[in-house]
Amino acid sequence: MRSITNYAGIWANNSKEVVYFTAQGLDGSQTFTQTYPKDAPPASKTRYFWSVVVVDGSDYKVIPNSLNRYLLNKQSPLKPNDDGSLTLAFAIATIAPAVAAPTCLYTYQIDRTKVVDSQTIDFRMRDGTVYRNVLQHKCTGLPFNGFVYRVQTDEICDNLQSIRVLQTNDICLLGAFTKLPTPPAGTMK
């Protein structure tokens, strides 16, 4: 949903703020690379943050893969080349094995959320069940600024959707949801 929304410009992203590579034969049948010289890494091209997300061309959803990696950004553990340059590669190396369906929470059943730390959010449901989500990477500013998320349907799903940290606008991808044991009464406020 975020990709569609940004592409439509609802959040006022203009050509100075965002670059979309579309309608250029990027069909996934070959490997695509982006190489940045040592003296011009991706962060030097942006004012606040950078990220690369690969989505399918029909639904604009992230593409499942065996690494469960859906985003590259300033928080990704990227390894520079021997000469100091950085190459980002996008390819389908093998046919991905079947994966379990994502765990999705109905947003109307979420009573409240609690940010545990920069990589962990607890979602308390109306029935008292708590689902913990460990984000795919640490999300700087999350414990201090809170977050928002947008959904296309009435669900938020693990490993497929992102959150945006308020004030810093950092985008962080959800990891897997884990159902926590029922906490003693009054421990999650």
N, C-alpha and C positions, 0 to 999 in steps of 0.2 A: 504494500500500500504506500509506503514512504516513497518508493521509486516513482510510482504513478503520480503521487501528489507533487513531488518535486519536479517531475517532468512537466506537469501541467502548470507549474509556477505558482501554486497556491501560497507557498511560503515565500514568495517573492524572490526566489533564486533567479538571478539574471546571468547573462553570459560572462560577467566578471566574477561571479561567485561559483559557478558550476560548469563542468564540461561533460557532455553526454556523447558517447560514441555509439551512434545508431545508424541503421540503414547503410552500413558499409561492408556488408558481407560477413559480419561477425556471427557465424552460425555454429561455432563449436566444433567444426570438422577439422580444424587445424590448431596449432599452437600459436598463441599471440604473446608478444613480449613488449614490455616497456622498459627501456634502459635509461637510467639517469646517471650523468657523469658524477665523479667524486665531488666536484665543486658545485653541483646543482642537484641535491637530493630532492625528493618530492616536497619536503617541508619548505624548501626555498621558493617553491612555486605558489605557496598559499599564504594567506594572512593569519588564519586561525587553525585550521586543521585540514587534513586531506584523508580521503578514503577511496578505495576502489571496491565496488560491489558488482558481481556478475549476476545478472538476472536473465530469465528466459524472455523471449521476445513476444510471447502471447499474454501471459498473466503478470509479468514483471515481478515474479517471485524469485528468491534466491534459488540457485540450482543445487540440489542435494549432491553431496560428494563423499567419498570414503574418508576424507580427512575431517569432515564436519567443519570445514573452514569456509566461511561465506563472505569474509571481509578482510581486506588488508588496509591498515591505517598506521598512524604514528605510534600506536601501542603494540603493533604486531612485532614479534621477534624476528626481524628480517636480518639476513646475513649478507653483507656486502661481498662483491666479487673481489678477487685478489688485487685488482688495481684500484679498489676503493669505490668503484661505480656500483650501482644497485640495479639489478634486473628483476622485474616482476614478470612471472610467466603464468599464463592461463591456458590450461589444456585439459583434455580428458585423456588421462593416461591409460586407463582400462575401463571396462564396463563396471560400474559400481555395483557391489552386491546389494541385494535387497536389504532395506533397512526398516526397522520398526516404524510404525506410524508415529508422528509426533504426539506428545502429550499437550492437549489444549485445555485451557481454562476458560469457561464462559465468563466474560467480563461482568455481566450483571450478577454473577454469583460471588465476585470478589468484594469482600467487606472492607478490607484495608490492606496496605502493604507496609512493610518495615524494612528499611535499608539496614542490613547487618554490618556491612563493610563495603569497600570499593568494588567488590566483585560478587556480593551476595545480597539477594532480595528475598524476603519471605512474603508470600501471598496468602493472607488469611481469608478463607471462604466463609460465606454466611453460615454454613453448618458447623464451623469451628475447625475444619480441616485446614492444615497449613501445608503449602507447597513451597519448597525452597528452590530458588533458581540461582545457580552459580554461573555468572556471565562468562562468555568465552575468553574475555580478557579483563583486566582491571579497568575500571571506569573512573578516571580521576574526577574528583569533585562530587561524585555521587553521594557520599555520606553527608555532605554539607549543603547541597543544593536541591536534592530531590530529582524526580524524573517524570517524564510523560511518555506515553506510547500511543500510537494510532493503530486502529484495526480496521480491516476492510469488512469483516463480518463481526459477529459478537463473540469472537474467541481470540485469545492470545496464546500462541503456540511456541513450544520450546524449539531452539535451534533454527527457527525460521524468521523470527521477528526481532526488531531492535527497540531500544529505548533511547530517549534523548535527555541528557542531563540539562536541567534548567540552568540558566546563566552561562554555562560554558559551551552549551550546544554540542558536547561530545556525543557521538553516536556509538552505542555499544550493543553487540548482539547477545540475545539471550542464549544461555546454555540449556542443559536439560533440567526439567522439573523433577524434583524428588519429593514424594509425600513424606512428611515428617511424622514421627509418633505424636499422638495427641498430647499437647502440653498440659500441665496442671492448670486448672482454672485461674485466670487473671494474670498469666505470665506474659502474654503478648498484648500489648496495649496499642 
